[in-house]
Amino acid sequence: MENNLFEEFGPVTKEQWIQQAIADLKGKDFKEHLVSKTADDIEILPFYMEEDMVNLSFLKEYHNKIQPNSKIPGMPPRIWSNVVYLGIKDQNQGNAIILDALQNGCDAIVLEVSGNEDFDSILNGVELQYIKTFLMPIGLDPSMILGSFLDWFNSKNWDLNQLQGGLLWDGMAQLLRDRSDLDKISQELATSIKILESFHGFKACCINFSHYHETGATAVQELTFGIASYIELLDYIGKKKIPVQKVFESTMLHFSVGSDYFEEISKLRSSRILFQSLAALYKVEVNPEDIQVFCQTSNWTKSKRDVHTNMLRNTTEAMGAILGGCNDLWVRSHDEVIAEPNSFSRRMARNISNILREESYYDKVLDPVAGSYFIENLIAMLLNKVKEGLEKIEANGGWWQLYQSQIIQEEIKSTRKKRQTGILQVQKTKIGANKYLLKGENLGLSSMGNVEELPWQLLGCRETDLLEFQTDTLA
């Protein structure tokens, strides 16, 4: 006879749990003490139940749709690449840095390129056919840089299909720093797509949500402005008779992942839904598992004081990226906010991904957060907020119109100041910056009058990430 251990316990409704919580609070307000809010004013309840999933059945379509099944027998169900970054300043010693990283757990590289690189020197001994390669071009002429790199690749007589990765370039996001126009951006994209026609595993562009994050934007602002800019580009390219389907196939998603753990997981998972839904509106079929998501740990969240606390932030952010469904993970060095990364900080960065795979077994389950009541409710709320934001942008003339009138810029600046002030006034805890300071430190954060008076290195958020604009053209 089978025993039912729970037969003596009757069903309990969510309302009953709330009433029990109110009783336990002994007169304290339930909403004030147990309901929190995200930076986008999304209310987070202390718990969610099956009854909260009634209208969220559509999310089941995205369970376990993080990556295609591996074609290599014996591979774990969850695969992501461990990325090492090589900046312009590292070019002289770049080959040694790359080889050391590849020999110690990395299997992908990001090269910051300007077009003057000696790839024979930088990539000496590197077999690109077995790793992923991402190019981060400097400036608004990625097709020229891409052409130079592909000429070098072709000289090696490698199989073109073995080049995996993509171009970490989003001309629309680049507009927020460099002067250009839609015609030039669309032409650059069209040229890159044409150059890469024979390279089926290498993406021609990305939607750079990371740019908004690193300037202080919220999760909803990241998704909204990123998708809105892509819509603007798609509509313009349509007028140029460039196949929209080809653009979707050539695009990956580029994110910075912050320290708001569950929200960041939900943000990444929402992005696949948004991208697939947008493609459907253009009558393009995109499978969610085929969408490539490149993630980097956030620079915006890092503190310049007690930089070792940044290793904890990096770990949380890497966990969020993996659970959110990233395909490629670049863990940035914990001390890059104060100095050029050294061998120790590079080792710490790459080992976070290694440990999460080899010791924490994050690769053993394909999609462990699928079906989470909390995560899926947060995804639904994010999607609704983004939809409202996109409708508002379209009603006001689209991304380009708001960009030219600097409405986007000012909105993010306002958000940035609000978030920094929250740290200044200790409304939000930032370990090492306004809480649990090093011995002998007394920053007096809460006594300072406003955020402009605060030395930025004490606040722990980058000042230089403020959106830069050409005031002579966008006055």
C-alpha positions in Angstrom: 0.0 0.0 0.0 1.4 3.4 -1.0 1.7 6.0 1.7 0.9 9.6 0.9 2.9 11.7 3.3 1.0 14.8 2.5 -2.6 13.5 2.7 -3.2 15.1 6.1 -2.2 18.5 4.8 -5.0 20.3 2.9 -4.4 22.7 0.1 -3.5 26.2 1.1 -4.2 29.3 -1.1 -2.0 32.2 -1.6 -4.4 34.5 0.3 -4.1 32.1 3.3 -0.3 32.4 3.2 -0.5 36.2 3.0 -2.9 36.3 6.0 -0.5 34.1 8.0 2.4 36.4 7.1 0.4 39.4 8.2 -0.3 37.7 11.5 3.4 36.9 12.0 4.2 40.5 11.3 2.2 41.5 14.4 0.7 44.6 13.0 3.4 45.6 10.6 2.4 46.4 7.0 2.8 43.4 4.7 3.5 45.5 1.6 6.0 47.7 3.3 8.0 44.9 4.9 7.7 42.0 2.5 7.1 43.4 -1.0 10.2 44.8 -2.7 10.6 46.8 -5.9 13.0 46.7 -8.8 14.6 49.8 -10.3 11.8 49.7 -12.8 9.1 49.8 -10.0 8.1 46.2 -10.6 6.7 44.8 -7.4 8.3 41.6 -6.2 6.1 39.5 -3.8 7.8 37.4 -1.1 6.5 34.2 -2.7 4.7 32.9 -5.7 2.5 29.9 -6.1 1.0 27.7 -8.9 -2.0 30.0 -9.1 0.3 32.8 -10.2 1.1 30.8 -13.4 -2.5 30.7 -14.8 -1.8 33.2 -17.6 1.9 32.2 -18.2 1.5 28.9 -20.0 3.1 30.5 -23.1 6.5 30.5 -21.3 6.5 26.7 -21.4 7.5 27.0 -25.1 10.8 28.4 -24.0 11.8 25.8 -21.4 15.0 24.0 -22.3 15.4 26.2 -25.4 18.8 27.7 -24.5 21.0 26.0 -27.1 20.9 23.5 -29.9 21.7 19.9 -28.9 25.4 19.2 -29.2 26.5 17.2 -32.2 29.4 15.8 -30.2 28.5 12.6 -28.3 29.1 12.7 -24.5 29.0 16.5 -24.2 27.1 17.8 -21.2 23.6 19.2 -21.8 24.6 22.8 -20.9 27.5 24.4 -22.9 28.8 27.9 -22.8 32.2 29.3 -23.9 34.6 30.8 -21.4 35.8 34.0 -23.0 39.2 35.8 -22.7 39.4 39.4 -23.7 42.4 41.1 -25.4 42.3 44.9 -25.6 44.2 47.3 -27.8 46.7 48.0 -24.9 47.5 44.3 -24.7 48.6 43.8 -28.3 52.3 43.5 -27.7 51.9 40.7 -25.2 48.6 39.5 -26.6 49.7 36.2 -28.0 51.1 35.1 -24.6 47.9 36.2 -22.8 45.7 34.3 -25.3 47.7 31.1 -25.2 47.9 31.1 -21.4 44.1 31.5 -21.2 43.4 28.8 -23.8 45.7 26.4 -21.9 43.8 27.1 -18.7 40.2 26.7 -19.4 39.1 29.4 -21.9 37.7 28.4 -25.3 36.8 31.7 -26.8 38.5 35.1 -27.4 37.4 38.7 -27.8 39.8 40.8 -29.8 39.4 44.6 -29.6 40.5 45.6 -33.2 41.2 48.8 -35.0 42.3 47.5 -38.4 46.1 47.7 -37.8 46.6 44.4 -36.1 49.2 41.8 -37.0 47.0 38.7 -36.7 50.0 36.4 -37.5 51.7 37.7 -34.4 48.7 38.0 -32.1 47.2 34.6 -33.0 50.4 32.6 -33.5 49.8 29.1 -32.4 46.0 29.7 -31.9 43.8 27.2 -33.8 40.7 29.3 -34.4 38.8 26.4 -35.9 38.4 24.9 -32.4 37.4 28.0 -30.4 35.0 30.9 -30.8 36.3 34.3 -32.0 34.6 37.6 -31.4 35.8 40.9 -32.9 35.1 44.2 -31.1 35.8 46.9 -33.7 36.8 50.4 -32.7 34.8 53.0 -34.6 32.0 52.9 -37.2 33.8 51.0 -40.0 33.6 47.4 -38.9 33.4 46.0 -42.5 37.0 47.2 -43.2 38.3 45.6 -40.0 36.3 42.4 -40.7 37.6 42.2 -44.2 41.2 42.4 -43.0 40.6 39.6 -40.4 38.9 37.4 -43.0 41.7 37.8 -45.5 44.1 36.6 -42.8 41.8 33.7 -41.9 41.4 32.6 -45.6 45.2 32.6 -45.9 45.3 29.7 -43.4 43.2 27.5 -45.7 40.9 26.6 -42.8 37.3 25.4 -43.4 35.2 28.6 -43.6 32.4 26.9 -41.5 34.8 26.4 -38.7 35.0 30.1 -37.9 32.6 30.5 -35.0 31.7 33.7 -33.2 30.8 37.2 -34.4 31.2 40.9 -34.7 30.4 42.7 -31.4 29.2 45.8 -33.2 25.9 47.6 -33.0 25.9 50.7 -35.1 22.8 52.1 -33.4 24.4 51.9 -29.9 27.6 53.3 -31.4 25.6 56.4 -32.4 25.4 57.2 -28.7 29.1 58.0 -28.8 30.1 58.7 -32.4 28.5 60.9 -35.0 27.0 59.0 -38.0 23.6 58.4 -39.7 21.3 55.5 -40.5 22.5 55.3 -44.1 26.1 54.7 -43.2 25.2 52.2 -40.4 22.9 50.2 -42.7 25.5 50.2 -45.4 28.2 49.0 -43.0 25.9 46.2 -41.9 24.9 45.3 -45.4 28.6 45.1 -46.4 29.5 42.9 -43.4 26.6 40.6 -44.1 27.8 40.2 -47.7 31.4 39.6 -46.7 30.2 36.8 -44.3 28.0 35.0 -46.7 30.3 32.0 -46.8 31.0 32.1 -43.0 27.8 30.6 -41.6 29.0 30.4 -38.0 30.0 34.0 -37.7 27.5 36.8 -36.9 27.7 40.2 -38.6 26.3 42.3 -35.8 24.7 42.4 -32.4 22.1 44.3 -30.4 24.2 45.9 -27.8 22.1 46.0 -24.7 25.3 46.2 -22.7 25.9 49.8 -23.7 22.7 50.9 -21.9 23.5 48.8 -18.9 27.0 50.2 -18.5 25.6 53.8 -18.5 23.3 53.1 -15.6 20.1 52.0 -17.3 17.6 49.6 -15.7 16.7 46.1 -17.1 13.5 47.4 -18.8 15.4 50.4 -20.3 18.1 48.1 -21.7 15.6 45.8 -23.4 13.3 48.6 -24.5 15.9 50.9 -26.1 17.9 48.0 -27.5 14.9 46.4 -29.2 13.6 49.9 -30.3 16.9 50.7 -32.0 16.9 47.4 -33.8 13.3 48.0 -35.1 14.5 51.4 -36.4 17.4 49.7 -38.2 15.2 46.9 -39.6 12.7 49.4 -41.0 15.5 51.5 -42.6 17.2 48.4 -44.1 13.8 47.3 -45.5 13.8 50.5 -47.5 17.2 49.6 -48.8 15.9 46.2 -50.0 18.3 44.3 -47.8 16.6 41.0 -46.8 15.3 41.3 -43.2 15.6 37.6 -42.7 19.3 37.8 -43.4 19.7 40.5 -40.8 17.9 38.4 -38.1 20.1 35.4 -39.0 23.2 37.6 -38.7 22.4 39.1 -35.3 23.4 38.0 -31.8 22.5 39.6 -28.4 25.1 41.3 -26.3 24.5 41.9 -22.6 26.2 43.0 -19.5 24.9 41.1 -16.5 24.6 43.0 -13.2 24.2 42.0 -9.6 20.4 41.9 -9.3 20.5 38.1 -9.6 17.0 37.1 -10.3 16.2 40.1 -12.4 19.2 39.6 -14.5 18.3 35.9 -15.1 14.8 37.1 -16.1 16.2 39.8 -18.4 18.3 37.4 -20.4 15.4 34.9 -20.7 13.0 37.7 -21.7 15.4 38.7 -24.5 15.0 35.5 -26.4 11.2 35.8 -26.3 11.4 39.4 -27.4 13.8 38.6 -30.3 11.7 35.7 -31.5 8.5 37.7 -31.2 10.0 40.6 -33.1 11.2 38.2 -35.9 7.7 36.8 -36.2 6.3 40.3 -36.7 8.6 40.6 -39.7 7.5 37.1 -40.9 10.9 35.6 -40.0 11.1 32.2 -38.2 13.7 32.1 -35.5 14.1 29.2 -33.0 14.8 30.4 -29.5 17.7 27.9 -29.1 19.4 29.3 -32.2 19.6 32.8 -30.8 23.2 33.5 -29.7 23.5 35.4 -26.4 26.9 36.9 -25.5 27.3 38.0 -21.9 29.9 39.9 -20.0 30.0 40.6 -16.3 29.1 44.2 -15.5 31.6 47.0 -15.2 29.0 49.4 -13.9 28.5 47.4 -10.7 32.1 47.2 -9.8 33.6 49.2 -6.9 36.9 51.0 -7.0 37.3 50.6 -3.2 38.0 47.2 -1.9 38.2 45.8 -5.4 38.4 42.2 -4.1 34.6 42.4 -3.4 34.2 42.6 -7.1 35.2 38.9 -7.4 32.0 38.1 -5.4 30.0 40.3 -7.8 31.6 38.6 -10.8 30.6 35.2 -9.4 27.0 36.2 -8.9 26.8 37.8 -12.3 28.4 34.8 -14.0 25.8 32.5 -12.3 23.0 34.8 -13.5 24.3 34.8 -17.0 24.5 31.0 -17.2 21.1 30.4 -15.6 19.7 33.1 -17.9 20.9 31.2 -21.0 24.1 32.8 -22.2 26.1 31.0 -24.9 29.3 32.9 -24.3 30.5 34.3 -21.0 33.2 36.9 -20.6 34.1 37.4 -16.9 35.8 40.7 -16.7 38.8 41.2 -14.3 37.8 42.3 -10.8 40.4 45.1 -10.7 40.0 46.5 -14.2 38.3 49.6 -12.7 41.6 50.7 -11.1 44.4 49.2 -13.2 45.3 47.1 -16.2 44.4 43.4 -15.4 47.5 41.3 -14.4 48.0 37.6 -14.5 46.3 37.1 -11.1 43.1 39.0 -12.0 42.9 37.2 -15.4 43.3 33.9 -13.7 40.6 34.7 -11.1 38.2 35.8 -13.9 38.5 32.7 -16.1 38.4 30.4 -13.1 34.9 31.6 -12.1 33.5 30.1 -15.3 35.7 27.0 -14.8 34.6 26.5 -11.2 30.9 26.9 -12.1 31.3 24.2 -14.7 33.8 21.8 -13.1 32.9 22.1 -9.4 29.4 23.6 -9.2 28.1 21.4 -12.1 26.2 24.2 -13.8 26.7 22.2 -17.0 24.8 19.2 -15.8 21.2 20.5 -16.2 20.2 22.3 -19.4 17.7 24.7 -17.9 17.4 24.5 -14.1 15.2 27.6 -13.7 12.5 26.6 -16.2 9.1 26.6 -14.5 10.2 28.7 -11.5 7.1 30.5 -10.3 9.2 33.6 -9.3 11.4 33.8 -12.4 8.5 33.3 -14.8 6.3 35.9 -13.1 9.2 38.3 -13.3 9.8 37.5 -17.0 6.1 38.2 -17.7 6.3 41.5 -15.8 9.5 42.5 -17.7 7.8 41.7 -21.0 4.8 43.8 -20.2 7.0 46.7 -19.2 9.0 46.5 -22.4 5.9 46.2 -24.5 4.5 49.4 -22.9 7.9 51.1 -23.5 8.1 50.1 -27.1 4.5 51.3 -27.8 5.4 54.6 -26.2 8.5 55.0 -28.3 6.6 54.2 -31.5 3.9 56.7 -30.5 6.6 59.4 -30.2 8.2 58.8 -33.5 10.5 55.9 -32.9 14.0 55.4 -31.5 15.7 57.7 -34.0 13.4 60.6 -33.2 14.0 60.2 -29.4 17.7 59.9 -30.0 18.0 63.1 -32.0 16.0 65.0 -29.4 18.2 63.4 -26.6 15.2 62.1 -24.8 16.8 58.6 -24.5 20.0 60.2 -23.3 18.4 62.3 -20.6 16.1 59.4 -19.4 19.1 57.2 -18.8 21.1 60.0 -17.2 18.2 60.6 -14.8 18.0 56.9 -14.0 21.8 56.8 -13.4 21.7 59.7 -11.0 18.8 58.1 -9.1 20.6 54.8 -8.7 23.8 56.5 -7.6 22.0 58.6 -5.1 20.4 55.4 -3.7 23.9 54.1 -3.0 25.0 57.5 -1.6 22.1 57.5 0.8 22.5 53.8 1.6 19.1 53.0 0.3 20.8 50.2 -1.6 23.7 48.2 -0.1 27.0 48.1 -2.0 29.5 46.0 -0.2 32.9 47.8 0.1 31.4 51.1 -1.0 28.7 52.0 1.5 28.6 48.9 3.7 31.3 46.8 5.5 34.1 49.2 4.6 37.7 48.4 5.0 39.1 49.0 8.5 39.9 52.7 9.0 37.6 53.9 6.2 34.9 56.4 7.0 33.4 57.7 3.8 30.5 59.6 5.4 28.3 58.8 2.4 24.9 59.4 4.0 26.0 62.8 5.3 26.9 64.2 1.9 24.4 66.5 0.3 24.0 65.2 -3.2 25.5 62.8 -5.7 27.5 65.5 -7.4 29.5 66.1 -4.2 30.6 62.5 -3.9 34.0 61.3 -5.1 33.1 58.8 -7.8 35.7 56.3 -6.8 34.1 56.0 -3.4 30.6 55.4 -4.9 31.7 52.3 -6.8 30.0 53.2 -10.1 31.8 54.5 -13.2 31.6 58.1 -14.0 33.0 57.7 -17.5 30.2 55.5 -18.6 27.9 58.5 -18.8 26.5 58.6 -22.3 28.7 60.7 -24.6 27.2 62.8 -27.3 28.3 65.3 -30.0 26.6 68.4 -28.7 27.2 70.3 -31.9 25.1 67.9 -33.8 22.5 67.0 -31.2 22.0 70.3 -29.4 
